[in-house]
Amino acid sequence: MGWPWEFLTLTPEEKHQRRLSLDYYAFVAHLSAFAPALLLVLLHFIDRVRRGRNSGYQQVPGSPGVKANRQKWISRVLEKGPMVKWWLGEDVWFMGSHWGQRDEWIVGIAWTFWLLVLSVHGTGKDYLHLTKRVGIVATSQMPIQYLLALKALNPFAFVLRSSHEHLNRYHRVLGRIIYSLLVLHAILYNIFFIESEIWLKRFFAPVVFAGVAGLVVLHALNGTAMARVRQYSYRLFFIVHLLGAFAIPPLIYYHAPSSRFYIGEAIGVFVLDLAVRKMITITAPVVIEAIPGTSLVKVSATMPSHKIAKYAARPGSHIYLNVPPTSRPGIGQFSAPYLVFEFLYNPFTVSSTNQETGELTFVARTRTGPMTNRLHHLSTTTNNGAATEKAQLNIEGPYGTIGKTFNDLIASGINRVLIVAGGVGATFAVPLYHAINAENSIPHVELIWAIRSAGDATWASSTPTGKSLLDDDQVQLFLTGDMGVSDDSDNAAGVEMDNIPPQATRSSVRNSKRPDLKKIVDETFRKSQLDNVAILVCGPTEMARELRNSVTPWVMKGRNVWWHNESFGW
């Protein structure tokens, strides 16, 4: 079977029909991108209706009513839904490297196949039709790509009640698909130029070269988005990504006039989101304290009452932090230490709010980056216990999935909650623990917290009820190092913990064995065979992975699990 496409010479009417076909298939590709989200909304609606019908009373297991329901095919399918959802969320490993989750691969492969079908169908033998179709189908996905990256105005996050951090996984998947299609578009055009012996003439033509420049930017985006590059320098990735987001649209706008609708849509929603984020950002006066004996800093910001109310209503939410000009280092507006903060918007989880005083508090661990180092420099302890000039910080939020779904968790009929935190991941876990207990709707709530040293827990020692968190029987603390000794190495994310008895003192004998997360999970499920269980984790990647692996057998046995992993990838 030979190559089906040829270099054809078309009449003006045939070129017009080709243009109509290109526009039609691009529009179909554009609109169809919303179909997966609508399908998920429909499935959520069906599940909600089913749960509502079953919430009136609990039928006796094995009763005729239960048996009759299980015989219905729709009931059998819905019963398998949680298992399928869990399976889709499992990690994919290849040659010892992490390659995302299964749902990313399934969605990515299916969507690539669909876009390739739209790129090929109806092109006949016209090689240039195929070449142009691949390009316009790829650019029709640009608005969706930008929408998935938005923080304040993300429609997918609103409809799916999710967060930017979760949807960013699909932003990466779609980005790779768009990149691959545009590379294919460029290869096909280069073949045409070479075979027609006009490569040198066309390659440097302004319209074509704009596309070449756009492809170079895409190469830079794809290269800096690689995991190793991001780990080496997240700032490099972020700056290239931000500049590329503004550079690509005008280049494609000039290169392909037929794609201008999609490019205008993409840059429009991007700029609008930036404007909204600017409007909701608060420049707040802060007090920054270094916690003695640790590498932690505690930041307390005074905010307007309406803002504090939003954070109080969404426990476990996070902010994006930026250092305004008044709090930046450097000897001028064009110095490198000053300019670097133009591109820094770091996420931090809100550890507590106080509506009476209007204070919002978060805790950060000082590392090698400029943001946490600046916070440490501005701390009162660093300045010999005396506050220097009043520091200010730009605070944007609240963000996060758990804040949107907290009420669902409370009203979902969950009987047991297990919260696991590692290090400063407790800034997510502790306020959530307090908030769930304050609702008095879930009888059994347990917190497991792994810390490096006893000093790391001092910021959370008090509770809204006045009782020390360390005296709570439902809270178990584990140390990663000696009591009172801080381990500040960046590679200390591994979890080798020592058990701290509730009445332990600094000189107490410790059980120097790693806590068995599998045992903890098994005990949680075995305490009641019928309880619905919620498990939430925020901590090192290995901890979250080990915890999930321990939960998997119970999900596959049919247990109803409400799972949430709070993490900041990129």
N, C-alpha and C positions, 0 to 999 in steps of 0.2 A: 504494500500500500504506500503510494507516494505522498509527497507533501501536497496538501489540498489547496494551498493558497498561492496566488499568482500576482505579479505586478500588472494591474489592469489599467487601461486608459478609459476613463469614464466621461460621459457627456455631462453638461451642466445639470440636466435633470437628474441623472443618476447620482451626481455629487450631492444634490439637494436631498434626495431620498436617503442617502447615506448619513447626511447630517441629522435628519429626522430620526433615523434609527439610533444613532449615537446618543442623542438627547433622551430618547425614550428609555433605552436600557440603563443609562446613567441614573435617570429619575427613579426607575424601578429599584435599582441597587440602593439608592439613597433612602427611599421610603421603607424598603424591606428591613433596613437596619433596626427599625423600631419594633419589628415583629417579635424578636425574642423577649424583650421587656414586657410587651403586652401579653405574651403567652404566660410568662411568670406571674404577672398580676392576676390573670384568669385562674391559674392553678392555686395561688394564694387565696383567692376569693372562694373557690370551691372547697378548699381545706377549711377556711373559716366558717363557711356555712355548715359543713359536716360537723365541725367541733361544736358549733352552736346548737345543733340538733341533739348532740349527745351530752350536752352539759346539764340537762335537766335532772337526770338521776343516773346513778351508776348501776348498770345491769350486772347481775350475778354472773361471774365467769362460768361458761358451760351451760347457761340457760338457753331455752329454745330461741329466745329473741336474739341472743348473741350468735348462735349457730346459724340462724336464718340470715342474719346480716353478712356473715362470713361467706355464705354461699353466693352472694351477689358479686358479680365480676368487678364492679366498680369499687366495692369495698375491699376486695382482695388487692386490687391495683393500688388503692390509696394506702393500704397497710404497708405495702412495700416502698412507698414514697420516701419515708425517713431513711431507710437503708440505702436506697439509690442515691439520695442526696448526700449521705455520709460518704459513700463510696466515691462519688464524684469529687469530694473535697480532699481525698487522699493525695499525698505527695507522689511525684514521679521522679524516680532516680535513674540515672544512666551513667555508668562508669564512675560511680562514686560522687557524682555531681547532682545537685538539685535542679530539676527542670520544671518547676511549677507544680500545679495541681492537675488532676485528671480532667476536671471540667474545662480548664483553659485549653487543653489539647483537643478535647472533643469539640468544643465550640469553635476553636481556631481552624481545625481541619474541615468541619462542616461549612464554616463561613468562607473559607478559601475555595472550596469546591463550588459553592453557590456563586461566588463572584467570577470564577473561571467560566462557569456555564453562561453567565450573563455577558462575559467578554467574548465568547465564541459564537453563541447562538445567533443565527441570522446573518453572519458575515459572508456567507457564500464562499467564493474563491478570491475575494478581494483582500489582498495582503495588507494594504494600508487601512482598510476598514478594521481588520483585526488589531493592528498596531494602535490605531486611535482609540478603539473601544477599550483596550486594556488600560490605557492612560486615563480616559474619562471615568471609567468605572472606579478606578483607584481614587481619583480626586473627589468623586461623589461621596466617599467615606470620610473625607476630611472634616466636615462639620461634626460627625459622630465622634471622631477622634478627639476633637476639641471639647465637645460636650462631656465626654468621659473624664476629661482632665480637670473640669471645673470644680471649685470648692464651694462657692456660695450659691451658685445657680445651676447646680447639676440636676437636670430633670430626671435622670435615671436614679439618682440617689433619693430623690423625693418620691417617685413612684414605687420604688422597691424598698423604701425605708432603710436604705443602706448608707454607706459613707464613701467619701472620696477615696479613702485608703483601700477599701474593698474593691471598688470599681476600677481602681488603678491597674489591677491585674488584667482586666479586659482591655484597658487602654494600651497596655504593652502588647497584648496579642494582636489587636487591630493595627497597631503601629507597625508591627512586623509584616502583617499582610499587605498593608499599603506600600511599605518599602519594597517588598518583593515584587509586587505588581508594577511599580514604577521602574524598578530595575529591568524587569522584563520588557516594559514599554521602550526603554532606552536601548536595550539590546536589539529589539526588532527594528527600530528606526536606524540604528547603525548598520545593520545588515542591508537594509534598503539603500542607504547612502553609498555603501561600499559596492554593492552589486550594480548600482546605477552610475557609479564612478563620479559621484558629486559630493563625496564625504567632506573634503577640505572646504569646498564652497559652502555647504550647508551647515557644517559644524560650527563655524564662527559667525554665522548670520545671527543678528541680535535676538530674534525670536527663539531660535534654537538654542543659542548659548545661554539664554535665561533659564531654559529647562536644564541645561548642563549644570549651571550654578546651583539650581534648586536641588539637583541630585547630589552634588557635592555636600550641601548642607544636610541632606538626608543621611549620607554616609557618616557625617560627623555626629549626628544625633544617634544613629544606630550604634556607632562605635563607642561613644561615651556612655551609652545606656547599658553596656555589658557589665555584668556583676563585678568583675575584677576592677574595672575602671571606677565604678561607683564606690567600691570599698576603699580604693586608693585615694580618691578625691571626690567626695560628693559635691563639693562646690563646683568643680569642673563640669560635672554632669549637669548640675542645675543651671549654671550660667549658659552653657552651650544649648541646653534645652530651651531656656527662655529666649535667647537671641534667635534660635532657629524657629521658634514659634512665630516670631514677628517677621523673619526674613523670608520664609517659604511662601506665604500667601502672595506678596507682591510679585515674586518671581514667577509663580504659576499663573497669576492673573495676567501678566504680560505674555507669557509663553503660550497659553491656551485660552483664548477668549471664550470658548464654549464652556469653560469651567468656572467662569467668573461668578455665577450664581452661588456655587458651592463654596468658593473661596471667600466671597463676601459674607456668606452665612457663618463660616468658621471664624473669621477674624472679628465679626460683629459680636458673637456670643462671648468670645474670649475677652474683648475689650470691655463689654458690659459686665462680665464677672469681675474683672479687675476693679471697675468703678464701684460696684456694690461692696466688694471686700474693703475698699478704701473707706467707704462710708460707715461700715460696721466696725471698723478698727477704732479702738479707744487708746488714746495716749494717757497712761495712768501713772501717777506718782507711786513709787515702790520703796519698800524697805527690804534690803537683801542681807541675810545673815548667814555666815558660814557656820556650819554645825561642827563644834570642836571634836577632834579625834576622827573625823571622817573627811571624805572628799565631797560632801554634799553641801549645797546651798539652799536655803529656804527663802522664797520670794513671796512677799505679801504686797498685793496691789490694791489700792483704794479705787473703787469703781462706782459709777452711778447705780442707784437702786434698781432701775429697770434691767440693767445688765446683770447684776448679781442675781436677780430673780430668775433669769433665764438659765444661768449656770446651776442654781440650786434645784431647778426643776429637771435637770439632766445630769444626774450623778454619773461619774465615770467619763465625762466628756473631756475633750482636750482643746487646747488653744494653739494658735500659731504666733510665735513671738518674734518681734523685730526690734532692733535697737535704734531709736530715733537719733537724729543728729546731736541733740543735747547730751546724750550719754555715750557717744562714740569716742574712741581714742584717735590719735593722729594729730598732725600739726597743721592740717588744712583739709579743705573739702576734696582735694585731689590726691591726698596721700593714700597709699595702699591700705593701711589699717582702717582708715575712714570709709573708703569705697567698698571694702569687702562686705560691710553690713548692708549695703544696698541690695545684696542678693541672698541674704540670710533670713529665712522664715522657718524657725525650728519648732517642731511640735512638742508640747509638754502637757501632761495630764494634770487636770485640776485636782489637787489633793483635798481641798476643803473650801467651803464658802461660809461667810457669816453675814446674813442679811441685816443684822442689827448694826454692825460696824461698817458694812459695805466693803468687806475685805475678801479678796480671792487669793488663795495660796497655792503655790506649786513648789515642788522640790526637784532639783536637778543635780546630777553628779558631774563634777568638774572633770573634763577629759582634755583632749589635745586640741579640740576645735576652738575657733574664736568666740563662739557664742557663750559657751559655759565658762570659758576663761574670762570673758568680759564680766559675766555675772559674779564670778569669784572676786575679780578685781574691785568691783563696786560694793562688795559686801562690807558690813560694818566691822566684822572681826578682822578683815584684812587691813582695815585702816585703824588698827589699835583700839577697836571698840567704839570709836566715835564716828558718827555718820559724817561724811563729807558733803559736797554739794548734793542737793536732792536729785536722786536718780529718777529717770522716767523710762518706761518701756511701752512699745506698741503691742497691744493685745487684741487678737482677732479670734472670734469664736462665738458660741461653742460649736464644736464639731464632734463627730463620732457616731457610730451605729448604736451603741448601747443607750445613749441618751434618748434616741428615738423609740427604742423598743423596750425601755425599762417598764413602762406601764403594762406592756404585753406580758413581760416576765412575771409581774406581780399578779396579773389576772389570768394567767394561763393554766392554773391548777397545779403548778409545780409544788411538790412537797418537800424536796430537799435541794439545797444549793451548796455546791462545793466551789470555793474560790481559791485559786492557786496563784501566788505571786512570787516573783524573783527580784530581789533588789528594789530599785525604785519603781518597779512594776506595781508595788503596793500603793503608789499614788492613784492608780486605777482601782485596785482591789479594796483598799480600806474605806474610801467614801462609799463605794458600792455596798460593802458589808454593812456599814451603818445605815444606809438608805433602805436596804431590804429589811433589816431588823426594825426600823422605825415604822414600816408599813404594817407589821404584825400579821401578815397574811401567809407567810411561809414559816412553818414550825421549826424546821431544821436548817440552819445556816452555819457553815463551817469555813474558816479561813486558814489556809496553809501559806506561810510566808517564809521565804528563804532570804537571809540577809548576810552581809559580809561580816559585820561586827555588831555588837550590842548598841553602839552609838548610832548606827543607821536606823534604829527604830525609835529614837527619841522624838523625832518630829511627829510621830503618830501615837505617842503614849497616852494622850488625852482623848476622850470621846465626847460626843454631844451629851451623854448622860452623866458625865463626870467620872465614870469608872475607867480605870486604866485599861488600855487595850491588852497590856501584858498580863492582866489578872483575869482576862476573859477565858473561860473554860473551852469555848468554841474556837479559840485562836491557838494555833500551833506555830511556834517560831523555830527556825533552823538556822544555824550559823555556817558560813562558808569558811571561816577562819577562827582564830583564837578569840575568846571573849575580850572585847575592848581593843582589839588590834584591827586596824583597817587595812584591807587589801585593795589597793587602788589600781592594780594592773588591769589593763584593758582586756586581757585574755582571761579574766576571772569570771567570764560568763558561764563557764562550766559549773555544774552543780555538784559539789561534794560537801555535804552538809552535816552538821552535828545537831542532835536534838537538844532543845532547851526545855527542861521541865518548867511548869508554870511558876513554881516558887524558886527558880534557880537564882543564884547570886553569881557574882563574878568569879568566886573561888570554887564554885560547885563542880562536881565531877560530871563530865559530859559523855553522852553516848556517841562515840565517834564512829557512827555508821551512816551511810547514805540513806535518807528516808525512802522507803519503798512506795513510790507513787502508785504502782499497780495494786499494792495491798490497800492503800488508802481508797483508791477507786472501787476496788472489789467490796470493801467493807461498806462503802456508801451505798452501793446497789443492793447488797445483801441484807441491809437493815430492814428493807421492806421490798417484797417482790412486786408490789403494785405501784409504788411511788414513782411519779414523774420526777426526773432529776435534771437540774441545770448545772452545768460545769463551765466556769469562766476562768481564763488564764491570762496573765500578763507577765512576761518574763523572758528569759533567754530562749532562743529558738529550740535548743535541745530539750529544755524542760517542757515546752509546749508540745513538742513532737512525742516525747515519752508519755506525756499525759494522754494525748490523743490515741496513741497505740494501746494504752491501757483501757480506754473507753470503747474502742472498736468492737471487741467481742460482745459487749453488752448491747450495743446497737444492733449487731447482727442477730442477737437473740430476740430482738423485737422490743427492747426497752425504749421508752420515749425519752430522748435526751435533747435538752436545749443547750447548744454548744456555742461558745464565743471565745475567740482568740484575739485579744487586743494586741496589735503589733503595728509598727511603723516600718514598712519596707522601704519605699522610695516614691 
